[in-house]
Structure formats: structure tokens, C-alpha cells
């Protein structure tokens, strides 16, 4: 871990927005994206757009000369060759799949050093996006997805080559890898980067064509890829031999996440499958499949696959909107420009409070940077309970909405205290967002260990960047640089809030950037003016980021507020050292209290929904 210690910052963004990159890095990324687009244009494709980026590559969409929609995956050329080769392995696995619920493989090609995988494009949006827009999906849609993916996985289990059964394992079934066509209500499974041929079948027997295969050393070492740690099951997480059971677990996690409006599988002990309004049969199956008991998991999986025909013939009434009561307030704000939210939270700090780590583990954890953190997730979060993991994931999910503000949760023996300021910039997402916030609160209520968790949500597009030539130079702001702020709709002079640092009141030992006394004094002066928001200074060797979100509540103090913000800009050259330090101000008068609650009550879909309607 020694090589990681150059950058000693502890709080991490969940998503590295392009607006958080330094000017030089952002230019490199834009240039590379444009290069990919130009390569695709040269090949005759039109209407090209960037679909997304991951650790190993980028995905684009475009239209072929014959009018067909295509998806292109490019491997990152900065990665080691053996990692880039994974794209060719993905192409090889996808070329073996021929099913209506899988966009077909078209070709794999290399242009100079650049590898490109070309596939058909599935119509619709991925189910993570659908879930973020709609909140928990209706029981009817959940059952439909269960049947379609169940049929698809059944065909994978029967795949054969030259007369020998060779089950296929996708290895990364999750909402964002399922594309939903809302018009035809069909699902497509995408992203085959974790797929392999299974080493064992559903009964645990080795899959092999002959005695030599069974005697080979390959069966003593898994060929499985990790997949998304928020959705894969225990066996895959812990390096078991690859099996069709892996995808069975991914399916269970996905159905649970979509039915509950979460972005992981870990909340099932609190927000239980039996509390989601699903048909009782499916809820019970999911409770078995998400159980800690491996025998129950297999029993639940077998029951699901043996009863797909029952689910296929289930009768439902028309979908209804989710009914709920928001547990903490959300304010809707209108903006002419789009918001790109980034969450900075104390999740590592919280992780250390929850996990039982040795001194060496804690020291290593301190110096893991953003990209590495998720790779080390398995090692460090195993010490945390599932509910704590679900809570951290639920906070991250809030950052996928256009929202600014912050939240602080404090656990006490009698319950939890929540301070919040949540400002949503899209009224159409209000219900889905408030349901996601309710999940945060419900998960927090089931945790008992004393702790504090705080997070800031800000618009990455407002992040200010100041570059320097070398680490010994001062950060010199542009003469026109200013820290923006908004005015609240109504002026308010009353101020019941208090000054505190980004994560803890007073000095935070994990805030590794020590701000100059003059900046601290200016921030204290700002805090005498009634406002809400945050400012976070993140100093890297050649780049200073100033994340900010301010709303002035006392309009009569605007002149002084603006003067103090300009004073803050002038003091930037005094910042020395590396790391993060910041301040967040929340309206403490709105503190909400909730008693501890172990889990939500049972709620099932009616056995005879039409009879219920007639009765009503």
C-alpha cells in the first residue's frame, strides 16, 4: 500500500464526475472520447453518443449504415494488456449466446491498439435508471422480470457444445445490466465482462467432458470474475468455483432491489421481501434466496425455477402509484441548468466505526484512493453488518438524483437523530427520491451502534478548480473567480443552526488538510449569517477543488455574505498541504427523531386482487 500514500485524502466521492477532474485530466478524457467517436464515424456509424464509462472501458451507441442500432465497447488503452484482453474474452462468451433476451454479438475488431466490441443495442433504459425515476417497481413488473430472466438462466444451464453440457454464467446480474423496454415490457441482459463457462452445475457436480478435464488443476481454482459486490452472492464473493447458482443469486438481489427501490441486496433483513407488497409466494422465495443459510438459498432458487410457469400465469390489476409518507422533508427547487450531484460522505470513517479492524487494516484503509476503494470493498466491508452496508449504499443512491444539501445521522441508545437539508431540482422525481430517503431512515433505525454519519451533496458543475505548476507553488485563483450562491425563496432572519466542521463538530482527526486560521475565521464569520450549504476544499498535488453549495436565507445580509465569499477566494493562496477539509451548515431546528425499529411490517399483494377491487 506504500505507493498510495502520496495522496492522503480520506473522504471520497461516490462517482468521479468529469467536473471533478482537473482541467488537464478533463481535456484528456474529452479528447479520448472524441477520438473514439471519430473512429466510429470513420467506420460509417452515425448519431454516436457516450453511454457510460467503467473501470475497464467506455460504451458508445450509434446507428449503422443500414439503420440498425449498435453498442460499442472500447477498452481503456491505459490498462495493462492482460486487462484489455478481457474485452476479447467478453466477445468470445457473448458469441455463444443466442436468445431473445440478449442483444446479439456482431463483431470484435482491433484498430491499431484499440479493441472494439460491437453488439446490437437493446431498446429502452437500464433498470437502475427506471428504478431511480419510478422508485420501487410494481409487483406485476417484478414478476414479469423474474419470469423472463428465469427463462433466460434456464437456457444458460442447458447450453451445450459438441454434445457436452457447458452451462454459461453471466456473473454480474444487476439492475444496471438489465435494459427494460417499457413498450413491449421485455428485458435484455447486457455487459458480459464477467461471464465464464461454469465449473460446476446447479447440483455442485463438476462440469467436464472427460476424465482429464476433471483431473486438471483448473477445478481447484475458480475461473469466476467478481461482478458487482452489491449484488453477487456469498459463494461468488468468496471465490467459489463458478456455478449457475451465481446468476440465481444475482437475480434474487436484482428483484429485491427493484421491488424495494434500493441499489443493493443488503437491506433484506430490515426492508424485508415480505414488506414490499409482492405476491406471498415470490416474497417467501426471495427471503429464502437472500438467506444467510446456503441450503435455504439453494432451496429458494430451485423453487423459483420449478414454478416459473405459476408466476407466468399470475393475474394482476393495473399498476398503482407507490403510497407513502415522507419521513423527512424534501424541498423542490427549480433551475434552468442541469445538476450533476456528487456525494462526499464519511462512509470510510463510518466504516471504521462499524468494522472491527486491526491497526494495520485501519492504516491501509486510510490511504486507499477513490478507484481502489471499491476494489478493496470485499476486504474491508466484511467486518460490517449487512444493514450497515445497505445504509451506505442507500446514501450513495441519493447522489444519483439532482439534489444538493446534506444529511447528518446520529445514533443514540434511544433512537436516531436526523438533520437534513435536501433540495431536489426535478419535481418529477420527488416521489422516487422521497422513497429512497425513507429507505435511508428505515435502515438507520435498525442500526444500534453509537456513531455519526454525515454527507454533503453538491452540484459538481459548480466545483471550482485552481491548478499549479508544482507542489511548492501556491494555488493562485483567477481574478474573476467567485464562489456562487443562491437566494432562498423567502428571506428568513432566524438562525437556530450551529457552526460545525464537515463531519464532526470541532476538529475532525480525519480531515487531513489543515486550513489556515484566516480561512477558518472567514468561515466563522459566514456562519453568523443565516444560510445553509457546504464548502469543501480538496487539495491535490497540482489541483485544488473547491466544492460548494450555498443558499442565503437572510437576504438582508447579502452584501456582507458576498464580501466574505470574495475574501475567502483571496485567502486561497494561503492553503498548504494535501487532503480534504470542509464545513457543512444544516438547519438544526428541523432535527427529526426516530425510535429504533428492527424491520418493516409484512405487506403482500392480495391473493385475489380483482375481489379486493370489487369489495372496495
Order of alpha helices (4+ residues) and beta strands (2+ residues): beta-alpha-beta-beta-beta-alpha-alpha-beta-beta-beta-alpha-alpha-beta-beta-beta-beta-beta-beta-alpha-alpha-alpha-alpha-alpha-alpha-beta-beta-alpha-alpha-alpha-alpha-alpha-beta-beta-alpha-beta-beta-beta-alpha-beta-beta-alpha-beta-beta-alpha
